[in-house]
Amino acid sequence: MARDIKAPPGDAGLAPNGLSQEMMDKVEAGSLAKRVFWPAAIIMAAFIGWVLLFPTSAQEIFSNLQTQVIGYFGWYYVALVAFFVIFALYVGFSRLGDVKIGNDDDEPDFGFMTWLSFLFAAGMGIGLVFYGASEPLMHYVNPRPGVSGNDAQVAQAAMSQSFLHWGLHPWAIYVIVGLALAYATHRQGLPLSIRYALKPIFGKKVEGGWGDAIDVVALVGTLFGVATSMGLGVMQIAAGLGYINIDANTQLGYIIIIAVLTVVTLVSVVTGLEKGMKWLSNGNLILAAVVCLFVLVAGPTIFIFREFVSAIGNYAQNFISLTFNTLALYGDEGQKFQATWTTFYWGWWISWSPFVGMFIARVSKGRTVREFVLGVLLAPSLISFFWFTVMGGSALYQELFTDKPSLLEADGSAVAEHILFNMLGNMPGSVALTIGSVLLIIIFFVTSADSGALVLGMISTHGSPEPKTWIRVFWTLVAGAASVALLLAGGAESLTTIQTVAILTALPFSVVILLMCASLTKTLRHEHQLIVRGQRRQARQEIERAVHSRVSDNIDEMVATEVKSSVLSVVDARVEAAVDEAVAEMVEERVEAAVSDVDSRVDRVVNQVNLHSVAIEQMTDTQAQRSLTQEEVEADRAAKKPGTSAPWKK
């Protein structure tokens, strides 16, 4: 069904998409959404100021929140993300998947492989570099409660746990946010902002206070998501610099790294080097592929391929139990593991989802809902699985099967930001690999910050695709300041602080995603009903045409038969009459001709008879004359004889 959005009759002040013309003018002009921008700015200023002025107090509060409050929401995040996976699969595989994102005759803006590369670019970031090698090994050193067995069994469980955190579950969150935004933008013609994804539920209220509140929540959540990624990136950049004899693993070092990279990001934002950033992003993906392939070839290649297949099988076999596992029977130990790993990841993905969702929505016009769901769920997940198998599998192999220096610390602990560089240090070309990895993280830092600033600017300007430069600059500075605040507040436990904030800030936006599920269900069902009605109407019309054609053919045949019969009877009668008339005329002509011929012949015969009669008379007369003369001759002869008298004298 083609999209045909029209303003209701009498609503001259409405744009074709149902929004007020005043709102659409603001979107086109890129006007600042003051009721969104200022509340979010105040919240972030209050947070950053509090953390910087009272770091000790902030650290204590974050510690308490991590151990107490988050424990109450661990089950909620587990159930929530499990629901998101089920919902995404339902939308993709049900009849609702037939709906197209855009007009019915729209073709995809990008080829399939290009589109998949965009999805990979959206999900491939600092997190994969930070945790790719470290997480499987950390789960091996400190297994999830309930995991037991020999080294191989524990290592396999560690890989499956990593697949859980980086596989279908995070991408199911992105599917819902991206699909809701893509449908609103490309199918309904609405601006690309979080609030408009909920228009089917709130109606015109999305232009008012409800919409403002939704965008504020999305804006703050995205800010902390970006700050989380930036904080992780800074920690690993500092660790990598340490391996090339540059000591930056201090709070001052963190601040300097953030400041330098923020300046680089600002140069990109201010000068508008979008084309350069695109080349940089593509180059970064190529660099990531080079690092991955080098580790694959230089490392235990056959082991990695075998483990890739085995890990996917183990993950699939334990998918349901891993999805719903809250570790409730393992007390404080289970709660701590959840807060450190699974709950943190679910919170991070939720807070990061507006950014990824907007990006995916922008490049997915022309795809069907089913194609969107399958593409976003499967392709990036498989790429993540392969990355973790190459990087994490190599780390496990070195630790389990080689006599190379351990990847762990002297006390046997596993430090996330050190494991990658410890592993690369045991491989050929370690210095080049280390420099390449640091460069990889730096570019991811800059591109993520730049793209994040664009998304934050769009939310701050009613969904304008080209927010003003000063707005993007402002949010870049705020994100950098927030990441500094998180690192300073955490001190030696910076990672824990980052994890705690990501979990807490994602909580309100999780409600928004639930509303997106309701909105998608409502709109897609309505859309599908329209499609079914259209199909039924078309089928009815086809049936009517077929019946009409059949009836018409039958009627035409019947009429033709009757007409033919009538015509034939009339023709037969007329032909018969004409034949009779023609025969009669012919007979008459022939009779007349015959009679005329007979008359002619009779006349000829009569003439001949008359001629013959005359001739006969003449002959008779001649004969009579001849007879008389003979008699006279004889009489004369007799008279001459003596004693004979003449006959006429008797």
C-alpha positions in Angstrom: 0.0 0.0 0.0 1.5 3.3 -1.1 1.9 5.9 1.6 -0.5 8.8 1.0 -0.4 11.1 3.9 -2.8 14.0 3.6 -3.8 16.7 6.0 -7.3 16.2 7.4 -10.0 18.3 5.8 -10.2 21.7 7.4 -6.8 21.4 9.1 -5.0 24.0 7.0 -2.3 24.3 9.6 -1.2 20.7 9.3 1.7 19.5 7.2 1.1 16.4 5.0 2.6 14.2 7.6 0.1 15.2 10.3 2.4 17.5 12.2 1.7 21.2 12.5 3.2 23.4 9.8 4.8 25.4 12.5 6.7 22.4 13.7 7.8 21.4 10.2 9.1 25.0 9.7 11.2 24.6 12.8 12.6 21.3 11.6 13.5 22.7 8.2 15.1 25.8 9.8 17.0 23.6 12.3 15.6 25.7 15.2 16.7 24.8 18.7 14.2 22.7 20.7 14.6 24.8 23.9 12.4 22.5 26.0 14.7 19.6 25.1 18.1 21.3 24.9 18.1 23.2 28.1 16.8 20.5 30.5 19.3 18.0 29.1 22.1 20.6 29.3 21.2 21.4 32.9 21.1 17.7 33.9 24.5 17.1 32.3 26.0 20.3 33.9 24.7 19.3 37.3 26.2 15.8 36.9 29.6 16.9 35.7 29.8 19.7 38.3 28.9 17.4 41.1 31.4 14.7 40.1 34.2 17.2 39.5 33.6 19.1 42.7 32.8 16.2 45.0 34.7 13.2 43.4 34.9 11.2 46.7 31.2 11.6 47.4 30.4 10.7 43.9 32.5 7.6 44.0 30.8 6.4 47.2 27.4 7.0 45.8 28.3 5.1 42.6 29.6 2.2 44.7 26.4 2.0 46.7 24.3 2.2 43.5 26.4 -0.5 41.9 25.9 -2.9 44.9 22.4 -2.0 46.0 20.1 -0.3 43.5 21.4 -2.1 40.4 20.9 -5.4 42.1 17.2 -4.6 42.1 17.1 -4.0 38.4 19.2 -6.9 37.2 16.2 -9.2 36.7 14.4 -6.4 34.9 17.1 -5.9 32.3 17.4 -9.6 31.7 13.6 -10.0 31.2 13.5 -6.8 29.2 16.2 -7.7 26.7 14.8 -11.2 26.4 11.5 -9.7 25.5 13.2 -7.4 22.9 14.8 -10.5 21.2 11.4 -12.3 21.1 9.7 -9.1 19.8 12.2 -8.5 17.1 12.0 -12.1 15.9 8.2 -11.9 16.0 8.1 -8.8 13.9 10.6 -10.1 11.4 9.1 -13.6 10.9 5.4 -12.8 11.2 3.1 -11.4 8.6 4.0 -7.9 9.8 7.4 -8.4 8.1 5.8 -7.8 4.7 5.5 -4.0 5.3 8.1 -1.9 3.4 10.0 0.9 5.1 9.1 3.6 2.7 6.6 3.8 -0.2 5.7 0.5 -1.8 7.5 1.3 -5.0 10.7 2.5 -3.2 13.9 0.7 -4.0 16.7 0.5 -1.4 19.1 3.5 -1.5 22.1 1.2 -1.0 23.0 -2.2 -2.3 22.8 -5.2 0.0 26.5 -5.6 0.7 26.9 -1.8 1.2 24.0 -1.8 3.6 25.5 -4.7 5.6 28.8 -2.8 5.8 26.9 0.2 7.2 25.4 -2.1 9.9 28.8 -3.4 10.7 30.2 0.2 10.9 27.4 1.1 13.4 28.1 -1.8 15.7 31.9 -2.1 15.3 33.4 0.4 17.7 35.6 0.9 20.7 33.8 -1.8 22.6 34.7 -4.6 20.3 38.4 -3.6 20.4 38.3 -3.1 24.2 36.6 -6.4 25.0 37.4 -8.6 21.9 40.5 -10.2 23.4 39.9 -9.6 27.1 36.3 -10.7 27.8 36.6 -14.4 26.9 39.8 -14.6 29.0 38.3 -12.7 31.9 35.3 -15.1 31.9 37.8 -18.0 31.9 39.8 -16.6 34.8 36.6 -15.7 36.8 33.8 -17.9 35.4 30.2 -17.1 35.7 28.7 -18.6 38.9 27.6 -22.1 38.2 30.2 -22.8 35.4 32.4 -25.7 36.3 34.4 -28.5 34.6 37.9 -28.8 33.1 39.7 -25.9 31.4 38.2 -26.7 28.0 34.7 -26.6 29.3 35.2 -23.4 31.2 36.9 -21.8 28.2 33.9 -22.8 26.0 31.5 -21.4 28.5 33.5 -18.2 28.5 33.2 -17.8 24.8 29.5 -18.5 24.8 29.0 -15.8 27.5 30.9 -13.3 25.3 28.6 -14.3 22.4 25.6 -13.6 24.6 26.8 -10.0 25.3 27.7 -9.2 21.7 25.3 -11.2 19.6 21.6 -11.2 19.0 20.6 -9.4 22.2 22.2 -6.0 21.6 21.1 -6.0 18.0 17.6 -6.8 19.0 17.5 -3.5 20.9 18.9 -1.7 17.9 16.3 -3.4 15.7 13.4 -2.0 17.7 14.7 1.6 17.9 16.0 1.6 14.3 12.8 0.1 12.9 10.5 2.5 14.9 12.5 5.5 13.6 12.8 4.2 10.1 9.1 3.5 9.8 8.2 7.0 11.2 10.7 8.7 8.9 10.5 6.8 5.6 6.9 5.6 5.7 5.1 8.4 7.5 7.3 11.3 6.4 8.1 12.4 10.0 11.4 14.0 11.2 14.2 11.7 12.4 13.8 12.1 16.1 13.0 9.8 19.0 9.6 11.4 19.9 8.1 10.8 16.4 8.6 7.0 16.7 5.8 7.2 19.4 3.4 9.3 17.4 1.0 6.3 16.9 0.6 6.2 20.7 0.7 9.9 21.7 -0.7 11.5 18.6 -0.3 15.3 18.5 1.1 15.2 22.1 4.5 14.3 20.6 4.8 18.0 19.7 4.2 19.0 23.3 5.4 18.1 26.8 5.3 14.3 26.3 7.5 14.6 23.2 9.9 16.9 25.0 10.3 14.5 27.9 11.0 11.6 25.5 13.7 13.5 23.7 15.3 14.7 26.9 15.5 11.1 28.2 17.0 10.0 24.8 19.4 12.9 24.8 20.8 12.3 28.3 20.9 8.5 27.7 22.8 8.9 24.4 25.2 11.4 26.1 26.1 8.8 28.7 26.3 6.1 26.1 28.8 8.2 24.1 30.7 9.1 27.3 30.9 5.4 28.2 32.5 4.5 24.9 34.8 7.4 25.1 35.9 6.4 28.6 36.6 2.8 27.6 38.5 4.1 24.6 40.7 6.4 26.7 41.5 3.6 29.2 42.7 1.3 26.4 44.5 4.1 24.5 46.4 4.8 27.7 47.3 1.1 28.1 48.4 0.9 24.5 50.6 3.9 24.8 52.2 2.3 27.8 53.4 -0.6 25.6 55.2 1.9 23.4 56.9 3.5 26.4 54.4 6.5 26.8 53.0 6.5 30.3 49.5 7.8 30.1 47.7 5.5 32.5 47.0 8.2 35.1 44.1 10.6 35.6 46.1 13.4 34.1 46.9 11.1 31.1 43.2 10.4 30.7 42.4 14.1 30.7 45.1 14.9 28.1 44.0 12.0 25.8 40.3 13.2 26.0 41.3 16.8 25.4 43.4 16.0 22.4 40.9 13.7 20.8 38.0 16.1 21.6 39.9 18.9 19.8 40.4 16.6 16.8 36.6 15.9 16.8 35.9 19.6 17.0 38.0 20.3 14.0 35.9 17.7 12.1 32.6 19.3 13.4 33.6 22.9 12.8 35.2 22.5 9.3 32.4 20.2 8.1 34.8 17.5 7.0 32.0 15.0 6.5 33.6 13.5 3.4 36.9 13.2 5.2 35.2 11.5 8.1 33.5 9.0 5.8 36.9 8.1 4.3 38.3 7.9 7.8 35.5 5.6 9.0 35.9 3.4 6.0 39.7 3.3 6.5 39.1 2.4 10.1 37.0 -0.6 9.1 39.7 -1.7 6.7 42.3 -1.3 9.5 40.1 -3.4 11.8 39.9 -6.1 9.2 43.7 -6.0 8.6 44.3 -6.4 12.4 41.8 -9.2 12.6 43.1 -11.1 9.6 46.7 -10.7 10.7 45.9 -12.2 14.1 44.0 -15.0 12.3 46.9 -15.8 10.0 49.7 -15.3 12.5 47.8 -17.0 15.3 46.3 -20.5 15.6 44.4 -20.4 12.4 42.9 -23.9 12.4 42.1 -23.7 16.1 40.2 -20.4 15.5 38.1 -21.8 12.7 37.3 -24.9 14.8 36.5 -22.8 17.8 34.3 -20.5 15.7 32.0 -23.4 14.6 32.1 -24.9 18.1 31.3 -21.7 19.9 28.4 -20.9 17.7 27.0 -24.4 18.3 27.5 -24.0 22.1 25.9 -20.6 22.0 22.9 -21.8 20.1 22.5 -24.8 22.4 22.5 -22.7 25.5 20.8 -19.6 24.0 17.6 -19.8 26.0 19.2 -20.6 29.4 21.8 -17.8 28.8 19.1 -15.3 27.8 16.9 -15.8 31.0 19.7 -16.5 33.5 19.6 -14.1 36.4 21.9 -16.1 38.7 19.3 -15.7 41.4 20.5 -18.9 43.2 24.1 -17.6 43.6 23.4 -14.8 46.0 25.8 -11.8 46.1 28.3 -13.5 43.8 25.7 -13.9 41.1 24.4 -10.4 41.6 27.9 -9.0 41.3 28.6 -10.9 38.1 25.3 -9.6 36.6 26.1 -6.0 37.5 29.6 -6.2 36.2 28.7 -7.9 32.9 25.2 -8.7 31.6 23.3 -5.9 33.3 26.0 -3.4 32.4 26.0 -4.5 28.7 22.2 -4.3 28.5 22.3 -0.8 30.0 25.1 0.2 27.7 23.3 -1.1 24.6 20.0 0.7 25.6 21.7 4.0 26.2 23.6 3.6 22.9 20.5 2.6 20.9 19.3 6.1 19.9 22.6 6.7 18.2 22.8 3.3 16.4 19.1 3.3 15.8 19.1 6.7 14.0 22.1 5.6 11.9 20.5 2.4 10.8 17.2 4.1 10.1 18.8 6.6 7.8 20.3 3.9 5.5 17.5 1.4 5.5 14.9 3.1 3.3 13.3 0.7 0.7 13.9 -2.5 2.8 11.0 -4.6 4.0 10.6 -5.0 7.8 11.6 -8.7 7.5 14.7 -7.9 5.5 15.6 -5.1 8.1 15.2 -7.4 11.1 17.1 -10.3 9.6 19.9 -8.1 8.3 20.3 -6.1 11.5 20.1 -9.2 13.7 22.2 -11.8 11.8 24.9 -10.0 9.8 26.5 -7.9 12.6 26.1 -10.7 15.1 28.1 -13.1 12.9 30.8 -10.5 12.4 31.0 -10.0 16.2 31.2 -13.7 16.7 34.0 -14.0 14.3 35.9 -11.0 15.8 35.6 -12.5 19.3 36.7 -15.9 18.1 39.7 -14.5 16.4 40.8 -12.1 19.2 39.4 -13.9 22.3 40.2 -17.4 20.9 43.8 -16.3 20.3 44.0 -15.0 23.8 42.6 -18.3 25.3 44.9 -20.3 23.0 48.0 -18.4 24.2 47.0 -18.8 27.8 46.0 -22.5 27.6 48.3 -24.1 25.0 51.5 -22.1 24.8 54.4 -21.3 27.0 54.4 -17.7 26.0 54.3 -15.0 28.7 50.9 -15.0 30.5 48.3 -12.4 29.5 47.3 -12.0 33.1 48.8 -9.7 35.7 51.4 -10.9 38.2 48.7 -11.7 40.8 46.8 -13.8 38.3 44.0 -11.2 37.7 42.7 -10.2 34.3 42.8 -6.5 33.5 40.6 -5.7 30.5 42.6 -2.8 29.0 45.9 -4.8 29.2 45.0 -8.2 27.7 44.8 -7.1 24.1 48.3 -5.6 24.1 49.7 -8.5 26.1 48.4 -10.8 23.4 49.7 -8.7 20.6 53.1 -8.5 22.3 53.4 -12.3 22.0 52.9 -12.2 18.2 55.2 -11.3 15.2 55.2 -7.6 14.5 54.0 -6.8 18.0 55.0 -3.1 17.8 53.2 -2.5 14.5 50.2 -4.4 15.8 50.1 -2.3 19.0 50.4 1.0 17.1 47.7 -0.1 14.6 45.4 -1.1 17.5 45.9 2.3 19.3 45.3 4.1 16.0 42.2 2.0 15.5 40.8 3.0 18.9 41.7 6.7 18.3 39.8 6.8 15.0 36.9 5.0 16.6 36.9 7.6 19.4 36.8 10.5 17.0 34.2 9.0 14.6 32.0 8.0 17.5 32.2 11.4 19.1 31.5 13.2 15.8 28.6 10.9 14.9 27.3 11.1 18.4 27.4 14.9 18.3 25.4 14.8 15.1 22.7 12.6 16.6 22.6 14.7 19.8 22.2 17.8 17.6 19.4 16.2 15.6 17.5 15.4 18.8 18.1 19.0 20.0 16.6 20.5 16.9 13.3 18.7 16.5 14.9 16.1 14.2 16.6 18.4 11.8 19.0 16.4 9.6 21.5 19.3 9.6 21.8 20.8 13.1 23.7 24.0 13.5 27.5 23.7 14.1 27.5 25.3 17.5 25.0 22.8 18.8 27.2 19.9 17.7 30.2 21.6 19.2 28.4 22.0 22.5 27.5 18.4 22.8 31.0 17.3 21.8 32.4 19.3 24.7 29.7 18.0 27.0 30.4 14.3 26.1 34.1 14.9 26.6 33.5 16.5 30.0 31.2 13.7 31.0 33.8 11.0 30.1 36.4 13.0 32.1 34.0 13.1 35.1 33.4 9.4 34.9 37.1 8.6 34.9 37.9 11.0 37.7 35.0 9.8 39.9 36.0 6.2 39.5 39.7 6.6 40.2 41.1 3.1 40.3 37.6 1.7 39.8 36.9 3.9 36.7 35.5 0.9 34.8 33.0 0.1 37.6 31.8 3.7 37.6 31.3 3.8 33.9 29.3 0.6 34.1 27.1 1.9 36.9 26.3 5.1 35.1 25.5 3.3 31.9 23.1 1.0 33.7 21.3 3.8 35.6 20.9 6.2 32.7 19.5 3.5 30.5 16.7 2.8 32.9 14.3 5.6 31.8 15.0 5.0 28.1 14.1 1.4 28.5 10.6 2.5 29.1 10.8 4.5 25.8 11.8 1.3 23.9 8.9 -0.6 25.4 6.6 2.2 24.1 8.3 1.8 20.7 7.3 -1.9 20.8 3.7 -0.9 21.4 3.9 1.8 18.7 5.4 -0.6 16.2 2.8 -3.3 17.0 0.0 -0.8 16.5 1.3 0.8 13.3 2.4 -2.5 11.6 -0.8 -4.2 12.4 -2.8 -1.4 11.0 -0.5 -1.3 8.0 -0.9 -5.0 7.5 -4.7 -4.7 7.8 -4.6 -2.1 5.0 -2.4 -4.4 2.9 -4.8 -7.3 3.5 -7.7 -5.2 2.7 -6.0 -4.0 -0.5 -5.1 -7.6 -1.4 -8.7 -8.7 -0.7 -10.1 -5.8 -2.7 -7.7 -6.6 -5.5 -8.6 -10.3 -5.3 -12.3 -9.3 -5.3 -11.8 -7.1 -8.3 -9.9 -9.9 -10.1 -12.7 -12.4 -9.2 -15.3 -9.9 -10.4 -13.4 -9.3 -13.6 -13.0 -13.1 -14.1 -16.7 -13.7 -13.4 -17.7 -10.8 -15.5 -15.5 -12.1 -18.3 -16.9 -15.6 -18.0 -20.5 -14.4 -17.8 -19.9 -12.0 -20.7 -18.4 -14.9 -22.7 -21.3 -17.1 -21.9 -23.8 -14.4 -22.7 -21.9 -13.5 -25.9 -21.9 -17.2 -26.8 -25.6 -17.6 -26.0 -26.5 -14.4 -27.8 -24.3 -15.5 -30.7 -25.9 -18.9 -30.8 -29.4 -17.4 -30.7 -28.5 -14.7 -33.2 -26.9 -17.3 -35.4 -29.9 -19.5 -35.1 -32.3 -16.6 -35.8 -30.1 -15.3 -38.6 -29.7 -18.7 -40.1 -33.5 -19.3 -40.0 -34.1 -16.0 -41.6 -31.3 -16.5 -44.0 -32.5 -20.0 -44.7 -36.0 -18.7 -45.4 -34.8 -15.9 -47.5 -32.3 -18.1 -49.3 -35.0 -20.6 -49.8 -37.4 -17.9 -51.1 -34.6 -16.5 -53.2 -33.8 -19.9 -54.5 -37.4 -20.6 -55.2 -37.8 -17.3 -56.9 -34.6 -17.8 -58.8 -35.6 -21.3 -59.7 -39.1 -20.0 -60.7 -37.5 -17.3 -62.8 -35.1 -19.7 -64.3 -37.8 -22.2 -65.0 -40.0 -19.5 -66.4 -37.2 -18.2 -68.5 -36.3 -21.7 -69.6 -40.0 -22.5 -70.2 -40.4 -19.3 -72.1 -37.2 -20.1 -74.0 -38.4 -23.7 -74.6 -41.9 -22.5 -75.6 -40.3 -19.9 -77.8 -38.1 -22.5 -79.2 -41.0 -24.9 -79.6 -43.0 -22.1 -81.2 -40.1 -21.4 -83.6 -39.8 -25.0 -84.3 -43.6 -25.4 -84.8 -43.5 -22.4 -87.0 -40.7 -24.0 -89.0 -42.6 -27.3 -89.0 -45.9 -25.5 -90.1 -43.9 -23.6 -92.7 -42.4 -26.9 -93.9 -45.8 -28.6 -93.7 -47.3 -25.7 -95.7 -44.5 -25.9 -98.1 -45.0 -29.6 -98.3 -48.8 -29.2 -98.7 -48.2 -26.8 -101.5 -45.8 -29.1 -103.1 -48.1 -32.0 -102.6 -51.0 -30.0 -104.2 -48.7 -29.1 -107.0 -47.7 -32.7 -107.3 -51.3 -33.8 -107.1 -52.2 -31.3 -109.8 -49.3 -32.4 -111.9 -50.2 -36.0 -111.3 -53.8 -35.2 -112.2 -52.7 -33.5 -115.2 -50.5 -36.3 -116.0 -53.4 -38.8 -115.5 -55.8 -36.8 -117.7 -53.4 -36.5 -120.4 -52.8 -40.2 -120.3 -56.5 -40.8 -120.4 -56.8 -38.5 -123.3 -53.9 -40.2 -124.9 -55.5 -43.6 -124.4 -58.9 -42.3 -125.7 -57.2 -40.9 -128.6 -55.6 -44.1 -129.3 -58.9 -46.0 -129.0 -60.6 -43.7 -131.3 -58.2 -44.3 -133.8 -58.9 -47.9 -133.6 -61.8 -49.3 -135.5 -64.9 -50.1 -133.6 -63.9 -48.2 -130.4 -65.8 -45.3 -129.2 -64.6 -42.5 -127.1 -65.2 -43.0 -123.3 -66.6 -39.5 -122.8 -69.3 -40.3 -125.4 -71.0 -43.1 -123.5 
